[in-house]
Amino acid sequence: GIGQAALVALTPSGAVRAMVGGRSFARSQFNRVTQARRQPGSAFKPFVYLAALESGLTPDDVLVDEPVRIGDWRPSNFSRRHQGAITASTALAKSINTVAVKVGERAGRGRVITTARRLGLSGNFKATPSLALGVGEVSLLELTAAYGPFANGGSGVWAYGIEEIRDGAGNSLYRRGGSGPGRVVANVHVAGINAMLSAAVSNGTGRAAKIGRPQGGKTGTSQNFRDAWFIGYTADLVAGVWMGNDNARPMNKVTGGGAPARLWRDVMGGDHD
């Protein structure tokens, strides 16, 4: 079953609005939002597709979902089936692994890593064929912040928890300065990713996260159901959910499109002022 869960919600500029580091602080002080590093699985794919958009792919380009072989490695789809010719947008929405690998190879593994780093992922990513399937480890906070540019029009996001500190007399001792790394994604590519990630919620693997207003998001499930993720955003908030076991024991068929997407919907579906 699911041993642990964590959630973080940020404004599109990086202010942390909610953080739940685990099921019980009394039982475990380990903060799974900031301290745990886990495999994002398909929740990494937006960075693969972004790298490809930046090297000429468009969401409407047709790609072929078919058996793929790179050296001795053969990635398989979650469904174990192949859909043939589909658009890049549909491939991301339905989280088709074979196409993600093709897209990553087309962009170039080095470019995929550079793109992920530019959006704030600091993991030790290796330029192996499986890079596109999210085998490089990330923290939930980092991964959620890296979706921030999709929500805010392309600016890099540094998550922060403290805006200002005042003393007893009301004098400001600290005030946060600066606004992050500036623009990291061009407008046209933000639009492309937004179109694709809204499709992932409206008719892809993220349907359980639907809240009935404009949103984008992506599911992720690492190998053997060890990690299940949903990272998504509206114009007001970017939020990420992770579920798994601390010892990386497989869960019982829990996928990102199941419990994490539903929890995301329950948290984000209310009215936020």
Secondary structure, 3 states (H helix, E strand, C coil): CCCEEEEEEECCCCEEEEEECCCCCCCCCCCCCCCCCECCHHHHHHHHHHHHHHCCCCCCCEEEECCCCECCECCCCCCCCCCEEEEHHHHHHCCCHHHHHHHHHHHCHHHHHHHHHHCCCCCCCCCCHHHHHCCCCECHHHHHHHCHHHHHCCECCCCECCCEEECCCCCEEEECCCCCCCECCCHHHHHHHHHHHHHHHHCCCCHHHCCCCCCEEEEEECHHHCEEEEEEECCCCEEEEEEECCCCCCCCCCCCCCHHHHHHHHHHCCCCC
